[in-house]
Structures are given as C-alpha cells and as structure tokens.
C-alpha cells in the first residue's frame, strides 16, 4: 500500500471535523473562541537524514519541519511533543533540541522515548494558535490568483549533495513570513516534498490548475538542474496563492498563476510536466 492508498483508507475512519478530511498538513480545532493548529511529522534514518548524522542536526530538523507546517497556517507556536529513539549520542540530540527551541521561542511539552536496534525514527507534534480566520489551507486558491514562493528553491538538494549543507540539515521554517502572510493569502502550504508536487497538491485541493514557469522560479545559487531542484523537496519555503497584483507584506517571487480547473492540475511552461514531481512515500 502506497502513501496515497493508506491515507485514503484512513479517511474511512471516524474523523474529527478539524482533520479536514486528511487533505491538509495540519488539523484545526476550534476551542472557546480560539483555533488550535496541530501537526505531526516523523523523520527516519536513511530517508530524511543519512546514517551518522549529528543527533543535534536530527533534533533541529525534526522540530523545524513541524514548525514549517505551523508557518503555513499562520499559527504562533505553543509547544512541541517529541518521540525520540535513544541513539548513540543522545546528549547531542538534547543539545540540538535546545538550539531549535531557543531559536524560535518554542517550549517542550513532553513526549516519549524508545530504545531499539536498527534505523532510528523520530516524531514531533507541534501545537500552535491560529492568528487569522479562516486559517490558510491548501484548498483556498482561486482561478486568477498569482502563485508565489518565498526564498529560494534547491538549497536543500545542494546541501544534501555536498553532504553537510545547513539548508538540508537545519532548515529554517518561515514562521514570521507565515504570520505576516496569513491575512493576505487564499491558500498556503510549505514546500516539503518538491515545489512541483506541492503546487499540484494545492491545485487539486482547490479545484484549479497551477501554471508554473520554470524560469520564474528563484533557485539557489549553484543550481544547475532546475527541474531536479523543483522536484526535490526539503526546502520548507512557503508556497501561496494570493490575489493578482495585491501588495505583499514579505519578499516573495511570483512563479505562475492559478487557472480554472483543466484536465491537468499542473502545467509547467504551458506543458504537461514529467511524471515525477517530487518525493512520495511508496
């Protein structure tokens, strides 16, 4: 069973309304006039980081990828819960955890630990407070919207290829940008599995077609294979749809537009894109 089939099976279970039919990266729960945003991501050795990676870097990445989901919801972090495998050098994991929590002003709420042989897996649940209503979702884009991305694409791929790149090992979630953008966007999500794949997901959820111009995408310096970089992932930039021509509160690059729904949810330079658009668990 691949990832899509597994999630489809989960949709047959009793779902809380805040789960949004499991079609977004976070749940939104209304409580007493407030909205809590909850997200959970796991990272595994050999998939999200190489064997032998400094546990401090593992801790940073674990928390950062979850904070990135809160950023895409324009949510202020409240705290995180950690599920940790007790690896060799676990003290370094605690050190990295302190670094990332201090860097973003986030508190540890608790969690669990496990000891076992074999590749390690770590999990994190991040909890935030929504700052804008409606909470930005990937499903809110409208035909005629402009499509933007913050920062640069491909830095994580270059860092992975170099073996020690900070953009890959220690991504920087766009929390401040997400908070600023919240009132201005129709749809927003973070770029975790590849710019092209995530743009297609936004378009499908919104009933639109995303038309992207590859030459318009801001790539990290040193990127030679632009298509590969746009399909690689781990950049944790914000991808968002906003009214065409509307002023934005943060720096971002327009990379295309949302069109009315067509046979293909994604067009690249006006054409049907390659089959592989990003990382999908199989």
C-alpha positions as CSV (number, residue, x, y, z in Angstrom):
1,X,0.0,0.0,0.0
2,X,1.5,3.4,-1.0
3,X,1.0,6.6,0.9
4,X,-2.0,7.8,-1.1
5,X,-3.8,4.5,-0.7
6,X,-3.0,4.4,3.1
7,X,-4.4,7.9,3.6
8,X,-7.5,7.0,1.5
9,X,-8.0,4.1,3.9
10,X,-7.7,6.4,6.9
11,X,-10.5,8.6,5.6
12,X,-12.9,5.7,6.2
13,X,-12.2,6.0,10.0
14,X,-14.2,8.3,12.2
15,X,-12.6,11.7,11.6
16,X,-12.8,14.9,13.7
17,X,-14.1,17.9,11.7
18,X,-10.8,19.6,12.4
19,X,-9.0,16.8,10.4
20,X,-10.2,18.5,7.2
21,X,-10.7,15.0,5.7
22,X,-6.9,14.5,6.0
23,X,-6.4,16.7,2.9
24,X,-4.0,19.2,4.6
25,X,-0.8,19.2,6.6
26,X,-2.5,20.2,9.9
27,X,-5.6,19.8,11.9
28,X,-7.6,22.9,13.1
29,X,-9.6,22.6,16.3
30,X,-11.9,25.3,17.5
31,X,-11.9,25.7,21.3
32,X,-13.5,28.5,23.2
33,X,-13.2,31.2,20.5
34,X,-9.6,30.2,19.7
35,X,-8.4,27.8,17.0
36,X,-5.6,25.3,17.8
37,X,-3.4,24.1,14.9
38,X,-1.9,20.7,15.3
39,X,0.6,18.9,13.1
40,X,2.8,15.8,13.3
41,X,5.7,14.8,11.2
42,X,8.2,12.0,11.6
43,X,11.8,11.7,10.2
44,X,13.7,8.5,9.7
45,X,17.3,7.5,9.2
46,X,18.0,6.7,5.6
47,X,15.0,8.7,4.4
48,X,15.3,12.2,5.9
49,X,18.9,12.1,7.0
50,X,22.0,10.0,6.5
51,X,23.3,7.4,9.0
52,X,26.0,9.1,11.1
53,X,24.3,12.5,11.1
54,X,25.0,14.5,14.2
55,X,22.0,13.9,16.5
56,X,21.9,17.7,17.2
57,X,21.1,18.2,13.5
58,X,18.4,15.5,13.6
59,X,16.7,17.3,16.5
60,X,16.8,20.6,14.7
61,X,15.3,19.2,11.5
62,X,12.7,17.2,13.4
63,X,11.3,20.4,15.1
64,X,11.9,22.7,12.2
65,X,9.8,20.7,9.7
66,X,6.9,20.7,12.1
67,X,7.2,24.4,12.8
68,X,7.1,24.9,9.0
69,X,3.6,23.4,8.9
70,X,2.5,25.9,11.6
71,X,4.1,28.7,9.5
72,X,1.9,27.6,6.5
73,X,-1.2,28.0,8.8
74,X,-0.1,31.5,10.0
75,X,0.0,29.9,13.5
76,X,2.0,31.0,16.5
77,X,3.8,28.0,18.1
78,X,2.7,27.0,21.6
79,X,4.9,24.0,22.1
80,X,6.1,20.6,20.8
81,X,6.0,16.9,21.9
82,X,8.9,14.7,20.9
83,X,9.1,11.0,20.2
84,X,12.8,10.1,20.3
85,X,14.8,6.9,19.6
86,X,17.6,6.7,22.1
87,X,20.5,6.7,19.7
88,X,24.2,6.8,20.4
89,X,25.0,10.5,21.3
90,X,21.5,11.2,22.6
91,X,23.0,14.1,24.6
92,X,23.7,15.8,21.3
93,X,20.1,15.3,20.4
94,X,19.1,17.2,23.5
95,X,21.6,19.9,22.7
96,X,20.1,20.4,19.2
97,X,16.6,20.4,20.6
98,X,17.6,23.2,22.9
99,X,19.1,25.1,20.0
100,X,16.0,24.9,17.8
101,X,13.5,25.6,20.6
102,X,15.6,28.7,21.7
103,X,15.9,29.9,18.1
104,X,12.1,30.0,17.7
105,X,10.9,30.7,21.2
106,X,9.1,27.3,21.5
107,X,8.6,25.2,24.6
108,X,8.8,21.5,25.1
109,X,5.6,20.0,26.3
110,X,6.6,16.4,26.7
111,X,6.8,13.2,24.6
112,X,8.1,9.7,24.7
113,X,11.3,7.7,24.2
114,X,12.1,4.2,22.8
115,X,15.3,2.1,22.5
116,X,15.6,-0.4,19.7
117,X,18.1,-1.8,17.3
118,X,18.1,-0.7,13.6
119,X,17.5,2.6,11.9
120,X,16.1,5.3,14.1
121,X,12.8,7.2,13.7
122,X,11.8,10.4,15.5
123,X,8.4,12.1,15.7
124,X,7.2,15.5,16.7
125,X,3.8,17.0,17.3
126,X,3.7,20.8,17.1
127,X,0.8,22.8,18.5
128,X,0.1,26.4,17.5
129,X,-2.5,29.1,17.9
130,X,-4.2,30.4,14.8
131,X,-3.8,34.2,14.2
132,X,-6.2,34.7,11.3
133,X,-9.5,33.3,10.2
134,X,-10.1,31.4,8.1
135,X,-6.9,29.5,8.8
136,X,-4.9,29.3,5.5
137,X,-5.4,26.0,3.8
138,X,-4.1,24.4,0.6
139,X,-7.7,24.3,-0.7
140,X,-8.4,28.0,-0.8
141,X,-6.7,29.0,-4.1
142,X,-8.9,30.6,-6.8
143,X,-8.7,30.9,-10.5
144,X,-6.9,34.1,-11.3
145,X,-4.7,34.1,-8.2
146,X,-1.0,34.6,-8.6
147,X,1.3,31.8,-7.3
148,X,4.3,32.8,-5.2
149,X,7.1,31.2,-3.3
150,X,9.3,32.7,-0.5
151,X,13.1,32.3,-0.6
152,X,15.0,30.0,-3.0
153,X,14.4,26.5,-4.2
154,X,17.1,23.9,-4.4
155,X,19.3,24.8,-1.5
156,X,18.4,21.6,0.4
157,X,19.3,19.5,-2.7
158,X,22.6,21.2,-3.0
159,X,23.3,20.7,0.7
160,X,22.4,17.0,0.5
161,X,24.7,16.5,-2.4
162,X,27.5,18.3,-0.5
163,X,26.9,16.1,2.5
164,X,26.9,18.8,5.1
165,X,24.7,21.6,3.8
166,X,22.9,23.6,6.5
167,X,19.9,24.1,4.3
168,X,19.3,20.3,4.3
169,X,20.3,19.5,7.9
170,X,18.9,22.7,9.5
171,X,16.0,24.1,7.6
172,X,14.6,27.5,8.7
173,X,10.8,27.5,9.0
174,X,9.3,30.7,7.7
175,X,7.3,31.4,10.8
176,X,7.5,35.2,10.7
177,X,6.6,35.2,7.0
178,X,3.7,32.9,7.6
179,X,2.3,35.1,10.3
180,X,2.6,38.2,8.0
181,X,1.1,36.5,5.0
182,X,-1.9,34.9,6.8
183,X,-4.4,37.8,6.2
184,X,-3.4,38.2,2.6
185,X,-3.4,34.7,1.0
186,X,-6.2,32.5,-0.3
187,X,-4.1,29.3,0.1
188,X,-0.7,28.5,1.6
189,X,1.4,25.4,2.3
190,X,5.1,24.7,2.8
191,X,7.4,23.2,0.2
192,X,8.4,19.9,1.8
193,X,8.1,17.2,-1.0
194,X,9.0,19.3,-4.0
195,X,7.8,22.6,-5.4
196,X,6.1,21.0,-8.4
197,X,4.4,18.2,-6.4
198,X,3.2,20.6,-3.7
199,X,1.9,23.0,-6.3
200,X,-0.1,20.2,-7.9
201,X,-1.5,19.3,-4.5
202,X,-2.6,22.8,-3.8
203,X,-4.2,23.0,-7.3
204,X,-6.0,19.6,-6.8
205,X,-7.3,20.6,-3.3
206,X,-8.5,24.0,-4.7
207,X,-10.1,22.7,-7.9
208,X,-7.7,24.6,-10.1
209,X,-4.7,24.2,-12.4
210,X,-1.4,25.6,-11.3
211,X,0.6,27.0,-14.2
212,X,4.3,27.4,-13.3
213,X,7.0,29.0,-15.4
214,X,10.3,27.3,-14.5
215,X,12.4,30.3,-15.5
216,X,10.5,32.4,-12.9
217,X,11.3,30.1,-10.0
218,X,14.0,31.5,-7.7
219,X,16.7,28.8,-7.5
220,X,19.5,28.7,-5.0
221,X,22.9,29.8,-6.4
222,X,24.8,26.9,-7.9
223,X,21.6,25.0,-9.0
224,X,22.4,23.5,-12.4
225,X,19.5,21.1,-12.8
226,X,16.4,23.3,-12.3
227,X,13.9,20.6,-12.9
228,X,15.5,18.3,-10.4
229,X,15.6,21.1,-7.8
230,X,11.9,21.9,-8.4
231,X,11.1,18.2,-7.8
232,X,13.5,17.5,-4.9
233,X,11.8,18.9,-1.7
234,X,13.0,19.7,1.8
235,X,13.2,23.4,1.1
236,X,10.5,24.4,3.6
237,X,9.7,27.6,1.8
238,X,6.1,28.9,1.7
239,X,4.1,28.4,-1.5
240,X,1.0,30.6,-1.6
241,X,-1.8,31.8,-3.8
242,X,-2.9,35.4,-3.4
243,X,-4.9,38.0,-5.5
244,X,-3.0,39.0,-8.6
245,X,-1.3,42.3,-8.1
246,X,-2.1,42.6,-4.4
247,X,0.7,44.1,-2.3
248,X,2.5,41.5,-0.1
249,X,4.0,42.1,3.4
250,X,7.0,39.9,2.7
251,X,9.5,39.3,-0.1
252,X,8.3,36.5,-2.4
253,X,8.7,35.6,-6.1
254,X,5.8,35.1,-8.5
255,X,6.3,31.8,-10.2
256,X,3.0,31.4,-12.0
257,X,-0.8,31.6,-11.7
258,X,-3.8,29.5,-10.7
259,X,-6.1,28.8,-13.7
260,X,-9.5,27.3,-13.9
261,X,-9.7,23.5,-13.4
262,X,-8.5,21.6,-16.5
263,X,-7.6,18.1,-17.4
264,X,-4.1,18.5,-15.8
265,X,-3.8,20.1,-12.3
266,X,-0.3,21.3,-13.1
267,X,1.3,22.8,-16.2
268,X,5.0,23.5,-16.4
269,X,5.9,26.1,-19.1
270,X,2.5,25.5,-20.6
271,X,3.0,21.8,-21.0
272,X,2.2,18.6,-19.1
273,X,5.1,18.1,-16.6
274,X,7.2,15.0,-16.1
275,X,5.6,12.1,-14.2
276,X,7.9,12.5,-11.2
277,X,7.2,15.8,-9.5
278,X,8.6,15.3,-6.0
279,X,9.0,12.8,-3.1
280,X,6.2,10.4,-2.4
281,X,6.4,7.5,0.1
282,X,5.8,4.1,-1.5
